[in-house]
Amino acid sequence: MIYPPMSKLRTFVAVAQHGSFRKASEQLHLSQPALSLHIRDLEDMLQVPLFHRTTRSVTLTSEGERFLIRAHRALDQLESGIAELQDEAVRLRGRIVLSCLPTIAYNVLPKAISSFAIQHPNVDIRVFDEVNTLMLKRVLNREADFGIGPRPKRDEDLDFTLLLNDPFVAVVTKKHPLASQATVRLKVLAGLPILTLARGTNIRNHLDRVFEDKGLKLKPAYEVSHRATLCGLAQAGLGVGILPMMLHSMMDAKSLATIRIIAPEITREFGIVQRRDQAHRPVVVTFLSALEQSLRAGKGGQK
C-alpha cells in the first residue's frame, strides 16, 4: 500500500479549512499551480474526488469529509512525534543501551553513570556486562546503542574511538624480590616463572603477540582460566602473574604487589565500538560526552 506524503496531506487540510485554493496557497507559501498539482496527485492516488470545485467555492465531497478526519489524525500523530523527539533532545529523556566488558563495567561506568544520572534523572540506562564477542554481536544487531571494549578486528561495519589504555602489570606476593621495585623489564619477566590466563583468551593472545614481537618465549609455569586463581597462585609465591591493571583492581588482594612492566610497556586499548552507519539520539551523544569527561577527570581508574 502506498501512503500519501505528509506535504500533500497538509495541502489537502489547508484547502479544506479555507475552502479556497488561493488562501491555502498563501498560508503554505506555495504557488497555486503547485498546490493544485498536490490535490490532483492525492485524488489520483486515492482514486476518488476530494473536492467539489466551482468558480466561487471549493467544498469537500463525502469522501473528502471522511478523509479529512484521517488526515487530521495523521498530522496530529506526526506533530506529536516531532514534539516528543524535540522534548527528548531538550530535556534528555529516553533510554540508553550499552554493552561492555565486566572490567569496564566495574572500573569505568559507575562514576560516569552516577554523574550523568544526577544531571539527567529521566534517562534510563541499561548495561549489558558481557564478553567481547557478545558485545560486538549486540552492537552489530543494533541491540545496543554502542559498546565499550577492545579495538575490534577489521570490520567494515564498525567504528572504534579510543577512550583509554589499560596497562599490564606484574603481580607478585609482597615477599617476592620484585615486590619492592616500581618497574620490571619484559626481558626479565621472561626468565621467571610466569602465571597467565589460558590460551584462547583475549588477554593471553595479546601477551603471546607482545612476547613474540620482542623475540621472547612465553612459557607459563601455570595457566589458569580465572584471574582469582592466578592471584591465588601469585600469593602462594608460585610465580609472577601478568594481568591488565583494571582486571587486577577488581581483586581484593592486599597481600599482592603490582609492578609496572616496561621495555616495552604492555597495554590494551578500550574505546567506543559502534556501527559505522549509526545515528545517535541526543541522549546517547550527551552520555558519550559525559563518559569522556569522566575518564579525563579520573583517568578511568588508571593510577
C-alpha positions as CSV (number, residue, x, y, z in Angstrom):
1,M,0.0,0.0,0.0
2,I,1.3,3.5,-0.9
3,Y,0.7,6.3,1.5
4,P,0.5,10.0,0.5
5,P,3.3,12.3,1.5
6,M,2.7,14.4,4.6
7,S,3.2,17.6,2.5
8,K,0.2,16.7,0.3
9,L,-1.9,15.9,3.4
10,R,-1.1,19.4,4.8
11,T,-2.1,20.9,1.4
12,F,-5.4,19.0,1.5
13,V,-6.2,20.1,5.1
14,A,-5.4,23.7,4.3
15,V,-7.7,23.8,1.2
16,A,-10.4,22.1,3.3
17,Q,-10.1,24.6,6.1
18,H,-10.1,27.7,3.9
19,G,-12.4,26.5,1.2
20,S,-10.1,28.3,-1.2
21,F,-7.1,27.3,-3.2
22,R,-5.8,30.9,-3.1
23,K,-6.0,31.3,0.7
24,A,-4.4,27.8,1.2
25,S,-1.5,28.7,-1.2
26,E,-0.9,31.9,0.8
27,Q,-0.9,30.0,4.1
28,L,1.5,27.4,2.8
29,H,3.7,29.8,0.8
30,L,3.0,27.5,-2.2
31,S,2.1,28.6,-5.7
32,Q,-1.5,27.9,-6.8
33,P,-0.4,25.6,-9.7
34,A,1.8,23.6,-7.3
35,L,-1.0,23.4,-4.8
36,S,-3.5,22.3,-7.4
37,L,-1.0,19.6,-8.5
38,H,-0.7,18.3,-4.9
39,I,-4.5,17.9,-4.8
40,R,-4.7,16.2,-8.2
41,D,-1.9,13.8,-7.2
42,L,-3.7,13.0,-4.0
43,E,-7.0,12.3,-5.7
44,D,-5.3,10.2,-8.3
45,M,-3.6,8.2,-5.6
46,L,-6.8,7.7,-3.7
47,Q,-8.9,7.3,-6.9
48,V,-11.7,9.4,-5.5
49,P,-12.6,13.1,-5.9
50,L,-11.9,15.1,-2.7
51,F,-13.4,18.5,-3.6
52,H,-16.3,19.9,-5.5
53,R,-14.9,22.8,-7.4
54,T,-16.8,25.8,-8.7
55,T,-15.7,29.3,-9.8
56,R,-16.8,30.6,-6.4
57,S,-16.1,27.9,-3.9
58,V,-14.3,24.7,-3.0
59,T,-16.2,22.2,-0.8
60,L,-15.4,18.7,0.3
61,T,-17.0,15.6,-1.2
62,S,-18.4,13.0,1.1
63,E,-15.1,11.0,0.5
64,G,-13.2,14.2,1.2
65,E,-15.0,14.7,4.6
66,R,-14.1,11.2,5.7
67,F,-10.6,11.5,4.5
68,L,-10.2,14.9,6.3
69,I,-10.7,13.1,9.7
70,R,-7.9,10.7,8.9
71,A,-5.7,13.4,7.6
72,H,-6.1,15.4,10.8
73,R,-5.3,12.3,12.8
74,A,-2.1,11.5,10.8
75,L,-0.8,15.1,11.1
76,D,-1.6,15.2,14.8
77,Q,0.4,12.0,15.3
78,L,3.3,13.4,13.3
79,E,3.3,16.6,15.2
80,S,3.1,14.7,18.5
81,G,6.0,12.5,17.5
82,I,8.1,15.6,16.5
83,A,7.3,17.3,19.8
84,E,8.3,14.1,21.7
85,L,11.6,13.9,19.9
86,Q,12.3,17.6,20.5
87,D,11.4,17.2,24.1
88,E,13.8,14.3,24.4
89,A,16.5,16.5,22.8
90,V,15.9,19.4,25.1
91,R,15.1,17.6,28.4
92,L,17.1,14.4,27.6
93,R,14.6,11.8,28.2
94,G,14.8,8.3,26.8
95,R,16.8,5.1,27.2
96,I,20.4,4.2,26.6
97,V,21.5,0.6,26.0
98,L,25.2,-0.2,26.1
99,S,27.3,-3.3,26.2
100,C,30.8,-3.6,27.7
101,L,33.3,-5.9,29.3
102,P,32.9,-6.5,33.0
103,T,36.2,-4.8,33.7
104,I,34.8,-1.6,32.1
105,A,31.5,-2.0,33.9
106,Y,33.5,-2.2,37.2
107,N,36.2,0.4,36.6
108,V,34.8,3.0,34.3
109,L,31.0,3.1,34.2
110,P,29.9,3.6,37.8
111,K,31.4,7.1,38.1
112,A,30.3,8.2,34.6
113,I,26.7,6.9,35.2
114,S,26.5,8.4,38.6
115,S,27.4,11.9,37.5
116,F,25.2,11.6,34.4
117,A,22.2,10.5,36.4
118,I,22.4,13.5,38.7
119,Q,22.1,15.9,35.8
120,H,19.6,13.7,33.7
121,P,17.4,11.7,36.1
122,N,14.8,11.0,33.4
123,V,17.2,8.8,31.3
124,D,17.1,5.0,31.7
125,I,20.4,3.3,31.3
126,R,20.6,-0.4,30.6
127,V,24.1,-2.0,30.8
128,F,25.0,-5.5,29.5
129,D,28.3,-6.5,31.1
130,E,29.4,-9.4,28.9
131,V,32.3,-10.9,26.9
132,N,33.7,-9.2,23.9
133,T,32.1,-11.5,21.3
134,L,28.6,-10.9,22.7
135,M,29.2,-7.1,22.9
136,L,30.2,-7.0,19.2
137,K,27.2,-9.1,18.2
138,R,24.8,-6.9,20.2
139,V,26.2,-3.7,18.6
140,L,26.1,-5.2,15.1
141,N,22.5,-6.3,15.6
142,R,21.5,-2.8,16.9
143,E,20.5,-4.3,20.3
144,A,22.8,-1.7,21.9
145,D,23.4,1.9,21.1
146,F,27.2,1.3,21.4
147,G,29.7,-0.9,23.1
148,I,32.8,-0.3,25.1
149,G,35.6,-2.8,24.5
150,P,38.9,-3.5,22.8
151,R,39.6,-2.4,19.3
152,P,37.8,-4.9,17.1
153,K,39.5,-6.7,14.2
154,R,39.0,-5.1,10.9
155,D,35.2,-4.8,10.3
156,E,33.8,-2.5,7.6
157,D,30.6,-2.1,9.7
158,L,32.2,-0.9,12.9
159,D,33.9,2.2,14.1
160,F,36.3,2.4,17.1
161,T,37.0,5.6,19.1
162,L,39.8,5.2,21.6
163,L,38.9,6.0,25.2
164,L,41.8,4.7,27.4
165,N,44.8,2.4,27.6
166,D,44.9,-0.3,30.3
167,P,48.5,-1.2,31.2
168,F,49.5,-4.7,32.1
169,V,51.3,-5.2,35.4
170,A,53.3,-7.9,37.1
171,V,51.6,-9.3,40.2
172,V,53.6,-10.9,43.0
173,T,53.4,-11.7,46.6
174,K,54.8,-8.9,48.8
175,K,57.6,-11.3,49.9
176,H,58.8,-11.7,46.3
177,P,62.1,-10.0,45.4
178,L,60.3,-7.9,42.7
179,A,57.8,-6.5,45.2
180,S,59.9,-3.5,46.1
181,Q,60.5,-2.5,42.5
182,A,58.5,0.2,40.7
183,T,59.1,-1.3,37.2
184,V,60.3,-4.6,35.7
185,R,61.6,-5.1,32.1
186,L,59.8,-7.6,30.0
187,K,63.0,-9.5,29.3
188,V,63.5,-10.0,33.0
189,L,59.9,-11.4,33.3
190,A,60.6,-13.8,30.5
191,G,63.2,-15.6,32.6
192,L,60.9,-16.0,35.7
193,P,58.1,-18.5,36.4
194,I,55.1,-16.8,34.8
195,L,51.4,-17.1,35.7
196,T,49.0,-16.3,32.9
197,L,45.4,-16.8,31.8
198,A,44.8,-19.7,29.5
199,R,45.3,-19.7,25.7
200,G,42.4,-18.5,23.7
201,T,41.5,-15.6,25.9
202,N,42.0,-12.1,24.5
203,I,44.5,-11.2,27.3
204,R,46.6,-14.3,26.7
205,N,46.5,-13.8,22.9
206,H,47.7,-10.2,23.4
207,L,50.6,-11.3,25.6
208,D,51.7,-14.0,23.2
209,R,51.9,-11.4,20.4
210,V,53.9,-9.0,22.5
211,F,56.4,-11.6,23.6
212,E,56.8,-12.9,20.0
213,D,57.3,-9.3,18.7
214,K,60.2,-8.9,21.1
215,G,61.7,-12.3,20.2
216,L,60.9,-13.8,23.6
217,K,59.2,-17.0,24.5
218,L,56.2,-17.0,26.8
219,K,56.3,-20.4,28.6
220,P,54.0,-20.1,31.7
221,A,54.7,-22.1,34.8
222,Y,50.9,-22.2,35.3
223,E,47.9,-21.4,33.1
224,V,44.5,-20.7,34.6
225,S,41.1,-19.8,33.5
226,H,40.2,-17.2,36.2
227,R,42.0,-14.1,37.5
228,A,41.2,-15.1,41.1
229,T,43.1,-18.4,40.6
230,L,46.0,-16.5,39.1
231,C,46.2,-14.1,42.0
232,G,46.0,-17.1,44.5
233,L,49.0,-18.7,42.8
234,A,50.9,-15.5,43.0
235,Q,50.0,-15.1,46.7
236,A,51.4,-18.6,47.2
237,G,54.7,-17.5,45.6
238,L,54.4,-19.8,42.7
239,G,55.3,-17.2,40.1
240,V,54.8,-13.8,38.6
241,G,51.3,-13.1,37.3
242,I,50.7,-10.8,34.4
243,L,47.3,-9.1,34.3
244,P,45.8,-5.8,33.0
245,M,45.7,-3.3,35.7
246,M,41.9,-2.9,35.6
247,L,41.4,-6.6,35.9
248,H,43.7,-6.8,38.9
249,S,41.9,-3.8,40.5
250,M,38.8,-6.0,40.7
251,M,40.5,-8.3,43.1
252,D,40.8,-7.5,46.9
253,A,44.4,-8.8,47.0
254,K,46.1,-6.8,49.8
255,S,48.9,-9.3,50.1
256,L,49.9,-8.7,46.4
257,A,52.2,-6.1,44.9
258,T,51.9,-4.8,41.4
259,I,54.9,-3.7,39.3
260,R,54.7,-1.7,36.0
261,I,56.1,-3.6,33.0
262,I,58.4,-1.7,30.8
263,A,60.6,-2.2,27.7
264,P,58.0,-2.4,26.3
265,E,55.0,-1.2,28.3
266,I,52.2,-3.6,27.5
267,T,48.7,-2.0,27.2
268,R,45.3,-2.9,25.7
269,E,43.1,-0.3,24.1
270,F,39.5,0.3,25.1
271,G,37.1,2.5,23.3
272,I,33.6,3.1,21.9
273,V,32.5,0.5,19.4
274,Q,29.6,1.4,17.2
275,R,28.1,0.7,13.8
276,R,29.5,2.9,11.1
277,D,26.0,3.9,10.0
278,Q,24.8,4.5,13.5
279,A,23.0,7.9,14.0
280,H,22.8,8.5,17.7
281,R,19.9,10.2,19.5
282,P,20.8,13.3,21.5
283,V,20.6,11.5,24.8
284,V,23.3,9.0,23.6
285,V,25.5,11.7,22.3
286,T,25.3,13.5,25.7
287,F,26.1,10.4,27.6
288,L,29.2,9.6,25.4
289,S,30.4,13.2,26.1
290,A,29.9,12.7,29.8
291,L,31.8,9.4,29.7
292,E,34.8,11.0,28.0
293,Q,34.7,13.9,30.6
294,S,34.6,11.3,33.4
295,L,37.6,9.5,32.0
296,R,39.6,12.7,31.6
297,A,38.8,13.7,35.2
298,G,39.5,10.3,36.8
299,K,41.8,8.7,34.1
300,G,39.4,5.7,34.1
301,G,40.8,4.2,37.2
302,Q,44.3,4.0,35.9
303,K,46.6,5.3,38.6
